[in-house]
Amino acid sequence: MKRDMDLIRDIMLDIESIPANEEWDVKDFGRDPIEVRKHLELLVDAKLISGDVQTDLSGSKCWVNNIAITWLGYEFLDASRSNKIWNEIKSKAIEKGISLTFDGLLKALKVATQVGIAVAVG
């Protein structure tokens, strides 16, 4: 399985959308449920969310106990919120034939966001 940053972003935005003290229902995001589960595990491993990813006996249905977005998770969300900036960063990477690491992606998003703010204010 390849790490899919679009799926990671979609999951994070969806988790953020739930009101405080409500359970988050895992969606399939048009993907295989096992792929979604693996990406949830990646989010926990990367410390973007905290929680305990659980599965049923078949491994096809999953949920996350005590799910919460971490400080780093909110940093990622704030940097990646703009669809325009998100798509521009991805397009530039593809155009140049480079693969973005998470750290590289987050740095690029933060710089692009800061430049966008400076232009809007300036």
C-alpha positions in Angstrom: 0.0 0.0 0.0 1.2 3.5 -0.8 0.7 6.3 1.6 -2.0 8.6 0.1 -1.7 12.2 1.4 -5.1 13.1 -0.2 -6.7 10.4 1.9 -4.8 11.5 5.0 -6.0 15.1 4.5 -9.6 13.9 3.9 -9.6 11.8 7.1 -8.1 14.7 9.1 -10.7 17.2 7.8 -13.5 14.8 8.5 -12.3 14.1 12.1 -12.0 17.9 12.6 -15.6 18.4 11.5 -17.2 16.4 14.3 -18.4 18.4 17.3 -16.6 18.0 20.6 -17.5 15.0 22.7 -19.1 13.1 19.8 -17.9 9.8 18.3 -16.3 9.9 14.9 -17.7 7.4 12.5 -15.1 6.0 10.1 -16.1 6.5 6.5 -14.7 4.7 3.5 -13.9 7.9 1.5 -14.6 5.8 -1.6 -11.7 3.5 -0.7 -11.2 0.0 0.5 -11.9 -0.1 4.2 -8.6 -1.8 4.9 -6.8 1.1 3.1 -8.6 3.6 5.3 -7.7 1.5 8.5 -4.0 1.4 7.5 -4.1 5.2 6.9 -5.7 5.7 10.4 -2.8 3.7 11.8 -0.4 5.9 9.9 -2.0 9.0 11.4 -1.6 7.6 14.9 2.0 6.5 14.2 2.8 10.0 12.8 1.2 11.5 15.9 -1.3 13.5 13.9 -4.1 11.9 15.9 -4.2 10.0 19.1 -6.5 7.0 19.7 -6.6 3.3 19.5 -7.5 1.8 16.1 -9.6 -1.3 16.5 -11.0 -3.8 13.9 -13.6 -6.4 13.9 -12.6 -10.1 13.5 -12.8 -9.8 9.7 -10.5 -6.7 9.7 -12.9 -4.9 7.3 -14.7 -2.7 9.8 -12.7 -0.4 12.1 -13.2 2.4 14.6 -10.9 4.5 16.7 -11.3 4.7 20.5 -10.7 8.0 22.1 -9.8 9.8 18.9 -8.3 13.2 19.1 -6.4 15.5 16.8 -2.9 16.4 18.2 -1.1 19.7 18.0 0.8 18.5 15.0 -2.4 17.3 13.4 -3.9 20.8 13.8 -0.7 22.3 12.3 -1.1 20.0 9.3 -4.8 20.9 9.0 -4.2 24.6 9.2 -1.4 24.4 6.6 -3.4 22.2 4.2 -6.9 23.7 4.5 -6.7 25.7 1.3 -7.6 23.5 -1.7 -5.8 25.9 -4.0 -2.5 25.7 -2.1 -2.9 22.0 -1.6 -3.4 21.3 -5.3 -0.6 23.7 -6.3 1.9 22.0 -4.0 1.0 18.6 -5.4 1.1 19.8 -9.0 4.5 21.4 -8.6 5.9 18.2 -7.0 4.5 16.0 -9.9 5.7 18.6 -12.5 9.2 18.3 -11.0 9.0 14.6 -10.6 9.7 14.7 -6.9 8.0 12.8 -4.0 7.1 14.8 -1.0 7.9 13.5 2.4 5.4 14.5 5.2 7.9 17.0 6.6 8.6 18.4 3.1 4.9 18.7 2.4 4.2 20.4 5.7 7.0 22.9 5.2 5.9 23.6 1.6 2.3 24.1 2.7 3.4 26.5 5.6 5.6 28.5 3.3 2.8 28.8 0.6 0.3 29.8 3.3 2.6 32.4 4.7 3.3 33.8 1.2 -0.4 33.9 0.5 -1.1 35.8 3.7 1.7 38.2 3.0 0.3 38.9 -0.5 -3.2 39.3 0.8 -2.0 41.7 3.6 0.7 43.4 1.6 
